[in-house]
């Protein structure tokens, strides 16, 4: 693990920072949905959101279902979105009448989340909300309303806590800036 940490320019959020913020988000979701009898379905966007989703689900004090989607607007090893959203794995659950919370690790361009939100509405979700660990507003191409935001981050290449570069660094317990010489090879 220390070898991976050595690839970071700087740690932005420690394990304690992440735990505290995820707990606060879970409390907010619990409060917002406490009077709603419709089921809550957390939809994790694979692979990056899986770490955040697992921790967030444990902090929500209401009955909660979980499903996953795999979508891509990045090619393997790419650091910029192509702008084209492809669904690689669709939902297993019917979402009609459910409160859907799309759980993402990092929102930058907004294109993927805007597309997914519209798709969930068309599929009959009662409400569609978005929860993200990190919000990179500087990269926004399509405005998207984020209901539950962990942290706003600057436009630097970030890894850790589910966020990868070429399938590495997801297992870091922190979030940090990846050294430029690593991803600019």
ABEGO torsion letter per residue (X at the ends): XAAAAAABABBABBAAAAAAAAAAAAAAAAAAAAABABBBBBBBBOAAAAAAAAAAAAABABBBBBBBBBBBABBBGBABBAGBBBBABBBABBABGBBBBBBBABBBAGAAAAAAAAAAAAAGBABBBBBBABBBAAABABBBBBABBABBBBBBBBBEGGBBBGGBGAABABBBBBBAAAAAX
